[in-house]
Amino acid sequence: MKAIAKHLTLPAGLASAVLFSACGSIGDGNGPVSLELFVNGDSESGEVFRCQINTPSAVLTFDNGTASNFAGRATWSSSNPDVLAVSNGDYPAPDDQFFVNGVILPIAPGTATLTVNYLDFEDSIEVTVSETDLSVTPKNQTLIQGQSVFMSATGVLHSESALLAADFSGLGQWSVVGAEEDASASTIDSANGLLSARDDAEGVDRVEFRIDFCDTTVGVDVSVLNQTLDSIELVRADDRDSPLSEVSVPPDASVALRAIGHFSGGFTQDMTSRVLFSLDDEDVGFASLRGAGVITSLVEAGGSSAQVTATFDPDSEVEGDETVTAPITLNVLDVTLDPASLDIQPRDTLMLQGSSLAFSVTGEFSGPDGDVTWDLTRDVVWASDEPSLASVLNTNGSRGVALSSTALTGVVEVSALRVGGDGPEEAPLTTLIVGSEEQAEDGEEIEVAEVYALNVEIAEGEPVFGQLVELRAVADIGIGEAQTTQDITTLVVWTSSDPEVAYVGNQSGGRGVVSIMTEEMDQSVTLTARYFDEELQARDVAGTIELLVNPSPEETPAE
């Protein structure tokens, strides 16, 4: 099996490191005895991907048994530079710089022999360059004058043994082309892709991302509108269509709100991350410490209330330009948690290696204000007794999400601790099998959980122009008699039968998110989720969903 770069973004510092010369030494008078070339950790053959810079290793071994990477001091060559170029410190890079010795630059699909020479030693390896499909997101992006957004470039890597997605955003140059010559309604940072709408212009710009060495440019249109903010409305995150005047929560519990901006031309936008949430009584609760827009009540606040508002301040140095939402009432219920009711879900389950699994915890409250069951996932401290096998996150937006090892198997215990009230309250532990209950010894192969089927469904949204549709990929997984399902939306690679009708994203934070690209009615499109990585399992599994985009309204029969 060919080795594949599993960490598909350049590590911190590498983007600059490939642009400067390296140095080293023979060291301590020891004599070199051999030179071995590695591409992605493989010395027999290597696979790289078009447009993705790669740094092989030239390992020089000495007669005392030590070894060191001399890639920066060696001389390099490629048998087919039109497919795979390699730098000897002389290959042009952006901003009038040069790539350092040994950096290989995959230009086109094909094969080439990569050779390294150092002193009297030489080694070669056959390298396959596989295809990369590049795209820019977000699609259908609209900005109001003065707003900004980070653009993203994603590559789908078509390996012989896997289908992967990688972030390319920092590997090329960003630019903006205006609809009119020498005029654009936005600007962009050429290195990090931060797109900013001008304060004094409007129109449609073309945002382009280019990687020079492989002569590839991709882009997307972005609209800049001249509209003013009329009002901001607070809604529940789990019910954005219903007006909200009050919300009730138990003590030491939370609810997620969203701030929706309404603009003069009818445009609406989620502004949750751009506003400041606040309560008029700090003895009742606090805002946003457990996530943007998350309002949390204090443990001693039962039976009390406070007013919640959100403020948008476009310029902190200008007084009087703020927009404040109408207040909503936060009612803290006069109820008490039954500690015995705390329940983690899913219970005693199985997950794939190298994947994520979201846990949740609920609790039952009762008191003068009645009985209520509440989701406390954001309000507990999560832990795993074997974090090297599977850790459980306590970060905002990802609380309760377990991340499993790609290499280890075994069983962990997951806990959720609620700190508050009369003392810590812990939910009953749940067990989590990562890959297999067995723990593989060094070099031992054991049977592990695999994906047997993949089902694609709509998680949220309607397939109409101007809206986003969130898809979910749910896998049937199992090992032996242990069978379950797991959401693997972020593990699969998504494709569309017609991206001009509906584009589906593979970028971080946007996998499975569908942008409707056309206003034409009754357009059909097939969206596919594919799980393919021979390092994890031999079986290639795919699931599809058919979407009818912009469906015509159903006609009401005449009476």
N, C-alpha and C positions, 0 to 999 in steps of 0.2 A: 504494500500500500504506500502511496506517495504521501510524504509529510505535507501538511497544509498549515499555513499560518493561522492559528486559531484566534490570536489577539490581533484584530484587524485594523486597529488604529495605531499610529506611531506613538510610542511611549513618550512621556514628557521629556523634552530635550532632544529627541531624535530628529525632529524636523530641522533643528539648527545644526545638530551634530553631523548630518550628512552633507553639510555645506562647508565644512572646515576640515583641514588636514589633520590626521591623527599621527601620533608618534609612539615609538616603543623601542625596546632594546633587546639584544640577544641575552644579555644579563649573566653575570656571575661566572663568565668563562666556560659555561657548559656548552657542549657541542650539539647542534641540531641533528636529528636522525631521520625525521620524516615530516611530511606536510600533507594535511588532509583537508579537503574542501567540503563544507556543509552548506546546504541551502534549506532553510527552515528545519534544521536539525537532522537532515537526511544526507548521508554521504554517497548513496547509490544513485539517486535521481531526485530531481526537485520539481516542484510545481509552484509557479507564481502567476500573478494575474495582471492583465493588461492595465496599464496606468497606475499600478500600485508599486511604489518604490520598495525595494527589498535590500537588506544588508546581509550577505552571506558571511560565513566565518572561514578563515584560513588558519587552521590550528597547527602550529609548529610544535613538535614534541622533541624534548631534549634527552640527552643520554642519562640524565639523573632521574628521568621519569616525569618531570614537570612539563607542562604544556601552556601555550599562550596563543591568543588570537593575533596574527600579524597581518590582518586584512588591510590595514592602513599603510603598510610598508611594502606590500607585494605589488606585482605587475599583473594586470588582468587583461583578458581578451575574450571575445565572443566569436563563434564560427558564423553567426548569422546576426549581424548588428541591426538588420531591418526588423528582426523579431525581438531580439534581446540585446540592448546596448549595455555597456559597462563602463564606468568612469575610472580613469587613472588620475583623477584630480583635474581633468581637463574638459569634462563634459559640462556644457553651459546649464546653469540653474537660474531660477528667477532672480531679479534684482541684481543682475550683473555679477553673480557669484558662480561657483563651480561645485559640482558634486565631488565628494572625496573619493579616494581610492576604494574600489570594491563595491560601490553602490551600483546595483543593477537596476535597469530601467526597462520594464516589459512594454514593448511598443505595439506588437501585433500578435494574434494567436499563431502558434507554431512551435517549433523546437529549435534549440541551439545548444551547442556545447560550450560551457563556460570553463575557462582555464585560468589557473592562478600559478604564478611563478614567484619563487623567493629563493635567492642564492642559487644553488644547484638543484633545487627541488621543484617539482611540478605535479599538479593534480588537476583532473578534469571531472566534470559531471554534466550529464545531459539534463537540460532544463526545459520543461514544457510551459509555455505561456498560454493560459486559458483566458477565455473571454470575460469581460466585465461590462455590465450594462449600467451606465451612469444616469442619474436623474437628480433634479433639484426640487426641493420642497421648502415651504408649503406651496401647494397649488392654489389657484384662485385667491391669492392673498390680496387683501384690501387694507390700506393704511389711511388713517386720517392725517392730515398735515401735522407734522411734528412728532408723529409716532415712529417707533423703531421695532424691528424684529430680526432675529438671527435666521439667516437662510442656511440650509443644510444640503450637502451633496452626498448621495448614497450610492454605493456600488453593489450590484448583485453579482456575485462571483460564481461562475459556472465551472466548477471543478469536475474532474472525472469521478470523484468519490464523495462529493458533497455539494450542496447548494447553500451558499452563505451570503450574508449581507454585511457590508462594512461601511464605516463612516470615512468619506474621502474629503470632508469639508476643509481640512487644513493642508491638503496635498496639491492644491491648485491656486489659481488667482481668480478673484471675483471682480466683476465690473457691471456697470449699468449703462444701457443704451437707451436714450430717450426716443420717444415717438417722432420728435422733430430733431433735425440735425443740430448738434451743439446745445441741446436743451433736454433736461431730464427733470422729472418731478421728485427724484430721490437720489441719494448717494449711498455708496456701500464701501465698507472697509475691505480692501483687496485681500487681506490676509484672513480675517476671522468671519467675514460674511455678514457683519452687522449692517442691515439695510435701514436707512433713515429717510423718512419722507420730509421734503423741504417744507418750510412754513409758508412759502410764497408761490407755490406752483401746484398744479394738479395734472393728471393725465395717466396714461398707461406706459410703463417702462418695461424694458426687457432686461431681466437680471440674468447674467451669464456666468458660468463657471468653466474655467479652461485649465487643462493640464497640457503644457506645451510639448513635453517630450514625446507624448503619444498622440499629439495633434487631435485632441478631443475637446469639443465645446458642447455643453448642454445648457439649457436655460428655461426660464418660465416668465410669464407676464405678471406684472404687479400693478395694481391700480392705486392711485393716490387721490383721495377725495377732499374737496374743500367743504367740509361740513363742521358745524359747531355742536358741542355736546349740550343737549337740552336737559337731560335728567339721567339719574342712575337709579335703578330699581334693585332691591334685594329680593332674592328668591332662594328657595331651598335647592341645594345641589342635586337632590334626587327627584325634584319636581319643578323644573324650570318654567313650566307653562302656567302655573297657578299663582295668582297674586298672593302676597304674604303680608300680613299685618301683625301677627304674633306667632311665637313658636314656644313649645314647652319641652323641657328636658328634666331628667332626674338630677339630683345632686352629683357633683363630680362626674359629669357626663358631657358629651359634646354633640353639636349639630353643625353640619357644613352648609354655609351659605355661598351664594354667588352674587356678584355685583354686575348687572347688565346695563351697559350704557346705551342710551337712545339719542341718536343724532338728528340734526335738523332735516336731512334729506331722507329720513326713514331708515338709515343704516343702524344696525344694532351690533354690539360687540361685548364679549365677556371681558370685564375690566377688573376681575377679582385680584389679580396680582399687582394692579396699579393703584389700588385705593388703600386707605388706612381705616381698618375697622376699630370701633371703640364702643365701650359701655359707659353709661353715665353714672354707674355705681360700681366701684371696684370691689366692694364687698360681696357682690353677686356673682361676678365671673370675670373672665378675661378673653381676649381675642387673639387669634392667629398663632399662638405659641405651639399649637398642635397641628398646624397647617394653615395655608392661606385661606381666609374666610371661615375658619373653624372657630366657633364660639363655645367656650367651656364654662360650665357652672362650677362654683366652689362647693366643697363638701358640706359646709355649714350653712348654705344658702337656701335650703329647702323652705318653701312657702313664701319666698320673696321674688321680686321682679326688677328688671332694669330695661332701659331703652338702648337699642343697638342702632348705630349709624355707620355709614362708610363715607369717607371724604376723599375726593380726588383733587389734588393740588398740582396743576400743571407746572407751576413755577414757584418754588418756595420763597423766592426773593420778592415776589409780587403779592401784595395784600389784596384780598377781596376777589381773587380769581378762582376760589374753591367752589366745587360742586358737591353738595351734601345730600345724601339720600333722605327720604322720609324715614322717620324712626320706626322700627318694629319693636314689639314688646317681647322680651325674653322672660318667660315664666318658669321659675324653678319649682318643680313639683314637691309637695310635702310628702315624700315617700322615702322608704329605706330599702336598701339592697338586702336580699336574702343571699348570704355568701354561698350557701349550698346550691344555689341555682346557676352559678357561673358555669358556662359550657363552651368549650372550644370545639370548633368545627373546621375542617373534617376531623373525625376521630379515627385514630389507629389506621392510618392510611399509607399509601405507597406513592413515591414520586420518582421521576426519571433522574438519572445522574445529569449534572450540568444544567439544571432547570430551576424554575421558581414555582412556588406554590403559596397561595394566599390563605392564611388562617384568619378566622374571625372568632370573637367571643361575645356572648350575650349574657345578660343578667336580668333577673326578675325583681322588680321593685313593688312595694305595696305600702299603703298608708292612707291618711285622710283624703288624699287626692286620687285614690283608686289604685288599680293594678296596672302595671306597664312593663313590657319586656323591651330592653334597650340594647342596641349594638354598642359595645364598649371597646371595640377593636383599637380605637385611637387613644383610649383612656387607661390602658394597662401597660405594664412593662413586660416585653416578651424576652424569652431566653431559650437556649438550647443547651443540653448537657454535653454535647459534642460539637462545638462550633466549627471544628475543622472538617467535619462531615456534612453538617448543614447548620448554617447560622440563621437567626431570625432577626429581621431588621426592626429597629425602633426609630427610624427616620421618618419625618413627615411625608405623607403621600405613599409610604411603603410599609407602614407599621403592620407587623404580623406576617410579612412576606418571608418565606424560607428560601434560601439559596443553597443548592446542594453542590457538592464537590463533583467534578468531572472524573476524578480518578478513584475515589474511595467509595466503598459500599458499607452498609451496616445499618444499625438502628439507633435513633436518637429519641430523647424525650423532650417535648416542647411544653413550656410552661407560660402562663400569663398571670402576672401579679398586679392586683389593684391596690395601690398604696393610698390610703385615705380612711376617713371614718375613724372607727375605734382601733384600727390596726390593719396590717397587710392582709389582704384576702386573695387567696390563690385558687385558680380554677383547677379542677382535676387534670392531671397530666395526660397528654395524648402522645402516642408513639408514632414515629415517622420512619418508614423503611426507605432508605435511599438506595435504589437500584436492586438490592438484594439484602436479605438478612445475614447472608454469609459475608465474612470479611476476607477478601482475596489476599493471599500471601504474595510475596515478591514474585512477579512473573507468572503467577497463576491466573488462569482464565476460568471464570465462573459464569453461570447463567445470570443475566440481569434483566430488569424490566425493559420491555420494548413497547413501541407504539404499534397497534394492530389495525386501527382504523382512525379516521380523522373526519370530524363533522364540523362544518362551517355554519355559523348562524349570525344573525344581526343582534348585536348587543344593545345598540342605541342608534337613533336617527332614522330619517326617511330619505330614500334615494331620489331627491329632487335637487335641481340646480340651486347652488348657493348654500347647501347644507352639507354637513359631514355625516358619514355613516361609519359607526364603529363595528367591526366584525370581531367575532370570537372563534378561535380554533380549539375545539375540545377533542382530546384524544382518548381513545380506549386503550389503556395500557395494562400490562400484566406480566406476571412471572409465576409459572406454575398455576396453582389454584387461586392465587391472589390477583384479583381483577378490580379495576376502578377506572375512573376518568380523571383527566387532568387538563386544565387550561394551558395550552402551549402556544398561545397567540404570539409571544415574543420569540419563540424558537423556530417557527416556520418562516419560509420565504413566500411572499405574496406576489401573485401576478394577475394581470387583467387581460382578457381576450381582446379588449379594445381600450387602450389607455386614453384615447380621445373622447370616449364616452364616460368612463369611470377609471380613475387612477387610484391604485391602492398602495399605501406607503410601506416601506421597509426600514425607515429611519428610526433611530432611538426615540422613544416616546411617541411614535406615530405608526408603529407596525399594525397593520390591519385597519388603518383609518382610510376610508374611501372618500375621495373628492369627486363630486359629480362635475364633469367638464363641459357638458353640453346643455343647451336649453331645449333641444329637440325633444318632442314628446314620444313616449312609448319606445324607447331604445332598450334593447336587450343586451346584456353583457354577462360573461361568466368570469367569476373571480375564484382563483385557486390558491389554496394553502398547501405547501409541499414541505414535508419533513424528510430530509435526505442528508445523512452524514454517516458514512461507513465506519467511522471510528466509534460511533455509538451503537449502530445496528446495521445489518446488511440490507434490511427491508426498506424500500422507498415507498412512503405512504403519502397520499394526497387526498384532499377533500375539496369540493367545489360548492358554490352557491350561485344560482341564477338571479340576477337583479333586473327588474323592469324599471328603467330610469325615466323619471318624469311621466308617471302613468296618467293617462287621461282620466278625468273625473267620471265616475260611474253615472250613467244617465238614469234619471228617475223616470220610471214608466208613467206615461200619461194616464190620468184617471178617466 
